[in-house]
Structures are given as C-alpha cells and as structure tokens.
Amino acid sequence: MSRLLAERIAHERELRVAEKAAFDHERELRTIYDQHERELRLQTEAAVEKTRDTQVAELERRLEGMNEFRQQLNLQAATFLTIDRWEREHTLLVERHTRDIAALAERVGTEERVTTRQDSAAASLEGIRSNNRWLIGIAIGLVSTLGLVALHVMGIVE
C-alpha cells in the first residue's frame, strides 16, 4: 500500500505541478493577450485620431470652398439681377415714374394757373393805373370846370 500511496502522491504532485504550469501558462497567455489588447486599442485610437484629423481637414477644405462659393454668389447677387427681380423692380420704377410725372404735371398746371392769375392781376393793376391816370385827368378837368363855374356864378370871372 505504501507503494500505491507513494504513486498516488507522486501522481497528485505531477497533477498539481501540471496545474500550476497550466495556470502559469494561462497567466502568460493572459498577459500577452492584455498586451496585444492594449496595443490594439492604442492602434485603434491612433487610427481613429488620424481619421478624425483627416476628416476635420477635409471638412475645413470643403467649408473654405463653400465660403468662396458664397462670396461669389454674393458678388453675383450684387452685380446681376434675376429676370423676376428685374421685372418687378422695373414695374415699380415705371409706376413711380408715372406717378412722379403726373404729380409734376399737376404742379406745373397749378403754377401755370397761378402764373396766369398773377399775369391777369398784374394786367388788371396796370389797367387800373392807366384808368386812374385817365380818371385823374377827368377829375382835374372836372375840378377846374367846376371851379370856373363857381367863379362864374360868383361873378368873379365872366
């Protein structure tokens, strides 16, 4: 029995040594796996960062191109008119021009009527002045005639 016990103990030791070797091997594999996993994650982070940088650069390039296009559109909008806008503004301009011409014609007509009235008033005043001279002449003649008649009635003059 002692030989059987010694064999069992030896076998148990061999199993324990093998188990320890298996655990050590598994620990080594786990360490290698963890190192590979860390390297893979670092590489993935680097690749993601590189891709992100490339994407940012591409977006900046596209944004710059779009800004240049927007500036060109603004310049074009400042120097060119669309047909719809031109027709709309032309119609408004024609309507405003027509209104201004009508208002100006009305003002000119009013000023012509005022000028005509002023001219007729000036002519009337001139006529009155001429008539006043004539009336003054008549009045002087009448006064002198009446004066002579009065003197004649009084017997001063014959």
C-alpha positions as CSV (number, residue, x, y, z in Angstrom):
1,M,0.0,0.0,0.0
2,S,2.8,2.3,0.6
3,R,3.9,2.0,-2.9
4,L,0.4,2.8,-4.1
5,L,0.2,5.7,-1.8
6,A,3.6,6.9,-3.0
7,E,2.5,6.6,-6.6
8,R,-0.7,8.4,-5.8
9,I,1.2,11.2,-4.1
10,A,3.6,11.4,-6.9
11,H,0.8,11.4,-9.4
12,E,-1.0,14.1,-7.3
13,R,2.2,16.2,-7.3
14,E,2.5,15.8,-11.1
15,L,-1.1,16.9,-11.5
16,R,-0.5,19.9,-9.2
17,V,2.7,20.8,-11.0
18,A,0.9,20.4,-14.3
19,E,-2.0,22.5,-13.0
20,K,0.5,25.2,-11.7
21,A,2.2,25.1,-15.1
22,A,-1.2,25.4,-16.8
23,F,-2.1,28.4,-14.5
24,D,1.3,30.0,-15.2
25,H,0.9,29.4,-18.9
26,E,-2.6,30.8,-18.8
27,R,-1.3,33.8,-16.9
28,E,1.4,34.3,-19.5
29,L,-1.2,34.0,-22.2
30,R,-3.5,36.5,-20.4
31,T,-0.6,38.9,-20.0
32,I,0.3,38.5,-23.7
33,Y,-3.4,38.9,-24.6
34,D,-3.7,42.0,-22.4
35,Q,-0.6,43.5,-24.0
36,H,-1.9,42.8,-27.5
37,E,-5.3,44.2,-26.5
38,R,-3.6,47.3,-25.2
39,E,-1.6,47.7,-28.4
40,L,-4.7,47.1,-30.5
41,R,-6.6,49.7,-28.6
42,L,-3.7,52.2,-28.9
43,Q,-3.5,51.5,-32.6
44,T,-7.3,51.8,-32.9
45,E,-7.2,55.2,-31.0
46,A,-4.3,56.4,-33.2
47,A,-6.2,55.3,-36.4
48,V,-9.4,57.0,-35.2
49,E,-7.5,60.1,-34.3
50,K,-5.8,60.1,-37.7
51,T,-9.1,59.5,-39.4
52,R,-10.7,62.3,-37.4
53,D,-7.8,64.7,-38.3
54,T,-8.2,63.8,-41.9
55,Q,-12.0,64.3,-41.7
56,V,-11.5,67.7,-40.0
57,A,-9.1,68.8,-42.7
58,E,-11.5,67.6,-45.4
59,L,-14.4,69.4,-43.7
60,E,-12.3,72.6,-43.4
61,R,-11.3,72.4,-47.1
62,R,-15.0,71.9,-48.1
63,L,-16.1,74.7,-45.8
64,E,-13.5,77.0,-47.4
65,G,-14.7,76.1,-50.8
66,M,-18.3,76.7,-49.8
67,N,-17.4,80.1,-48.3
68,E,-15.6,81.1,-51.6
69,F,-18.8,79.9,-53.5
70,R,-20.9,82.0,-51.1
71,Q,-18.7,85.1,-51.7
72,Q,-19.1,84.5,-55.5
73,L,-22.9,84.2,-55.1
74,N,-22.9,87.4,-53.0
75,L,-20.9,89.2,-55.7
76,Q,-23.1,87.9,-58.4
77,A,-26.2,88.9,-56.5
78,A,-24.8,92.4,-56.0
79,T,-24.0,92.8,-59.7
80,F,-26.7,90.8,-61.5
81,L,-30.5,90.7,-61.3
82,T,-32.7,87.8,-61.9
83,I,-35.4,88.2,-64.5
84,D,-38.2,88.2,-61.9
85,R,-36.5,90.8,-59.7
86,W,-35.7,93.0,-62.8
87,E,-39.3,92.8,-64.0
88,R,-40.6,93.6,-60.5
89,E,-38.3,96.5,-60.0
90,H,-38.8,97.8,-63.5
91,T,-42.6,97.7,-63.0
92,L,-42.2,99.6,-59.7
93,L,-39.9,102.1,-61.3
94,V,-42.3,102.7,-64.2
95,E,-45.2,103.1,-61.8
96,R,-43.2,105.5,-59.6
97,H,-42.1,107.4,-62.7
98,T,-45.7,107.7,-63.9
99,R,-46.8,109.0,-60.5
100,D,-44.0,111.5,-60.4
101,I,-44.7,112.7,-63.9
102,A,-48.4,113.1,-63.0
103,A,-47.6,115.0,-59.8
104,L,-45.2,117.2,-61.7
105,A,-47.7,117.9,-64.4
106,E,-50.3,118.8,-61.7
107,R,-47.8,121.1,-60.0
108,V,-46.8,122.7,-63.3
109,G,-50.5,123.2,-64.2
110,T,-51.1,124.7,-60.8
111,E,-48.1,127.0,-61.2
112,E,-49.3,128.0,-64.7
113,R,-52.8,128.8,-63.3
114,V,-51.1,130.8,-60.5
115,T,-48.8,132.5,-63.1
116,T,-51.8,133.2,-65.3
117,R,-53.7,134.7,-62.4
118,Q,-50.7,136.7,-61.4
119,D,-50.3,137.9,-65.0
120,S,-54.0,138.8,-65.2
121,A,-53.8,140.5,-61.8
122,A,-50.8,142.5,-63.0
123,A,-52.6,143.4,-66.2
124,S,-55.7,144.5,-64.1
125,L,-53.5,146.6,-61.9
126,E,-51.8,148.1,-64.9
127,G,-55.2,148.7,-66.4
128,I,-56.3,150.4,-63.1
129,R,-53.2,152.5,-63.1
130,S,-53.9,153.6,-66.7
131,N,-57.5,154.1,-65.9
132,N,-56.5,156.1,-62.7
133,R,-54.5,158.4,-64.9
134,W,-57.4,158.9,-67.1
135,L,-59.7,159.3,-64.1
136,I,-57.2,161.8,-62.6
137,G,-57.3,163.7,-65.8
138,I,-61.1,163.7,-65.8
139,A,-61.1,164.7,-62.1
140,I,-58.7,167.5,-62.7
141,G,-60.8,168.7,-65.7
142,L,-64.0,168.4,-63.7
143,V,-62.5,170.3,-60.7
144,S,-61.2,173.0,-63.0
145,T,-64.5,173.2,-64.8
146,L,-66.4,173.3,-61.5
147,G,-64.0,175.9,-60.2
148,L,-64.6,178.0,-63.3
149,V,-68.4,177.5,-63.0
150,A,-68.2,178.5,-59.3
151,L,-66.2,181.5,-60.1
152,H,-68.6,182.5,-62.9
153,V,-71.6,182.0,-60.6
154,M,-70.0,184.2,-58.0
155,G,-69.4,186.7,-60.7
156,I,-65.6,186.8,-60.3
157,V,-65.0,185.5,-63.8
158,E,-67.1,186.1,-66.8
